[in-house]
Amino acid sequence: MAEAMLRNRHDTYGWLYGRFNDFGGAFSYDPEDPDNASIEVEIETASIDSNHAERNKHLRGDDFLDVERYPQATFKSTAVELDEDGTGTVTGDFSLHGVTKPVTLEVEQIGAGPDPWGGFRRGFQGSTRFALKDFGIDYDLGPASQVVEIILSIEGVRQDG
């Protein structure tokens, strides 16, 4: 179970929320060695869903995500610094719109424990903010809309062996 969302100011009027419906990835985490954790995420950019068909079409077009040219966004961690309580930062390479740059996510462990099916689950949430222009997206929606926040919520089942 996971979720990849974005949040952006809609001019000065309010927040625009969207989610990516098609994404995947993997993470590893050892509570005895949390700084050795890693995460990889792949997001299908055409799966953006803002709950408004015309806005989705615009977001998928060449003004923003340009999903025909850049069908995937990816994140691959390069450094993890977590405290014993599961809070900290994950730094990695984020690729969007043909540009790869380092970003740092503020992360927190949401929970961990046995599930009803006999497995053991652990979940984290992380977020980062960046300027769209840093990734080659320069469509002008006004000064309040130049920064976007990406939120990743992930949950995994421990794999023994």
N, C-alpha and C positions, 0 to 999 in steps of 0.2 A: 504494500500500500504506500502510495506516495502522492504528492501534489506539487506542481510547479505553477506558481502564480506570479503575476506582476501587478504593480500598483503605480499609477502615474497621476499627477495633478491634471485635471481637465480645466485648463486655464486657471482661473482663480475661483471657479465655481464649486468644485468638489473633487472627489477622487474617482478615477476610472480604474476598475479592477478587471483583470482578465486571468484566465487560466489556460494552460497548455494541456490539452486532453490526451496527447500522445507523447510519451516520454518513457525513459527507462534508465537503468544504471545499476550500480552496485556499490556497496561500502563494506569496509572491514573495520572492526573495532574490538580491541582487547582491553577490558577494564583494568588489567594489570599493567598495560603499556599504552595508555590512551593517545600519547603523542605519536604513536606509530600507526594510527588510523589512516584510512584513505577513502576517497569517494570519487566516483566518476558518474556523470549524468549526461544523457543525450536527450535533447528536446527537439521534436519535430515542429518547426516554426509554423507550418501551415495549420497546425492544430489550435492556434490561438482562438479563444472564445471569450468575447466580452459581453455576450448575451444580446448582441445587436448586429444583425446580418450586414448592414451597410458599413458599420464601423469595422467589423471583422474583415470585410473586403478591403477597406482602406489600410488597415494594419498589415494585411498580407501583401499589399502592393509595394511598388518600388519607392514610395515615400517613406516607408518604415522598414518592415522585415524583409521585403523583396524575396519571398519564399521560393520563387522560381530559381533564382540565382543562389540563394543561401538556405537550403531546406533544413539545416540542422544548426542548433546552438549546442555547445558542449561546455562542460566544466570538468577539470581534472585537478585534484588537489596536489599541491607540492609541499605543503607544510601544515601540520596540525598541532595546535597548542590547546589542550583541554585540561581543566582543573578536575579534581576528583569528583566534583558534583556534575561533570559533563558540560560545563559552560566554557566558552573560550572562542578561539578563532580557527577558521580553516582558510588558508590561502591557496590559490590555485590559478590555473590558466583558464580564462573564460573566452570562448570564441562565439562571436555573434556578428552577423552581417559581413562576414569575410575578414574580421579583425580579431586578433587574439591579444588579450591584455591580462595582466595579473589583477585579481580582485580578492578581497578578503571578506569572508562571511562571518558575521557574529552568530555563534551557534549555541544552542542549549539542548541538553538531553531532555526529552519530554517525559520519558518513562521507560522502564525495563521490567520484565518479569514473565512468568509463565502465562501461556495463552490457553484457551479452552480446548485446544486440539493437541496438547502435549508438547508443544514447542516452547521456545523462549524467544520473546520479541524485545526489540529495543528500537526506540524512535527518537529522532532528532529534528530540530527545525533550525534553519539558518537563513539569514537575509543579508543583502548588500544593496547599496545604492550606487549608481553611476550616471554620468552624463551621457545621453544618447549620442552626442556628437563624438565622444571618445570611440565609438564603434561605427563611425561613418554614417550615422543617421542624423541628418541636419534639417529635417522638416520643422518649420517654425510654428509651434502652437502657442507661443508666448513664453515669457520668462519662467513662469511657475511650472511649465510642463517640460523643461529641458532635462530633468532628472527622473530616472525610473528606479523602482525598487523591485528586486527579484526575491521571491520567498520560496525556499525549497523545504518541504516537509517530507521526511523519509522514514520508513519503518521497515525493518528486516527481521527475518527469523534466523536464529543462530544455526549455523551449519556445522555439525560435529564431524570431525575426521580429517 
